[in-house]
Amino acid sequence: MSINWKKVLAGGVIAGVILIILNSLAQFVLMGRFQQEMNSWIPGATEHMATGAGVVAVGLILKFVLGTLLVWLYAAIRPRFGAGPRTALYAAVFVWMLVAIFFSDIPMIGMMSVVTYAMLEVMQLAALFIAVWAGARAYSE
């Protein structure tokens, strides 16, 4: 069976929208902690962070790219594991583990506390699962 790319893109858009919403929610919940911990690491750090329409646009585009990659991964492993939430969870956990490993040095260098990092990672795993499952619902071969 070959991957239905139109359905992957449609599911990717759905997953991207969900990632945008859930990421915004996570930022809203943890923003105070982020600012406090960043400023304790480097005083005034949050004042020098990139902001503006360009940063927001890149962030939005990247969420759609991530959503599409999640649905593509789901479509790729679906023949082996079957359609359903379990396969969506496998895809979400795989991507989450890669990202968590890649960013695991953040608490090690003191940029963020382990507690805040753990809270963020739990929220990210939930967001990835919800996004890939919603996007996978739009996918069929």
Secondary structure, DSSP 8 states (H G I E B T S, - for coil): ----HHHHHHHHHHHHHHHHHHHHHHHHHHHHHHHHHHHHHSTTGGGGS--SHHHHHHHHHHHHHHHHHHHHHHHHHHHHH-SSHHHHHHHHHHHHHHHHHHTTHHHHTTSS-HHHHHHHHHHHHHHHHHHHHHHHHT---
